[in-house]
Amino acid sequence: MAMWTPDEQDPEFELTPMIDVVFLLIAFFMTLISFISSELIELELPQAEQSTIPEEPGERQYISINASGELFFGAMPITKEVLTLRLKQLKEDIPTLKVFLRADGLTTHRHVNQVMEATAKAGIFDLIFASSKD
């Protein structure tokens, strides 16, 4: 009985799936780096010799204030009124939300106080103030 055998073909190495995977990895790492770097606005933080780093920071939202008093929610500029609304929305989604407040050393206290009022109106009472330990 004669059996059918397929024609012999030289196996070819397909590059398309490997290129797809490489592009996905590049996109993933570019996105990850943009999220990490976008959370921090360049500031000259005040110094605190006795500062400590919390062992378990938990879910924190970064809020930054530059020397001229401009507010940043992560890396996006934001107004005080919108800040309160965004914090309320986040608090509903994440009940254990905490705020990491980064203020430039030259920022006047009234701007810091405005952020503290916005967090209190949103029902967030756990704040960490950023400082440098140089």
Secondary structure, DSSP 4 states (H G I P E B T S, - for coil): -----PPP-------HHHHHHHHHHHHHHHHHHHHHHHT-----PPB-TT----S---SEEEEEE-TT--EEETTEEE-HHHHHHHHHHHHHH-TT-EEEEEE-TT--HHHHHHHHHHHHHTT---EEE--B--
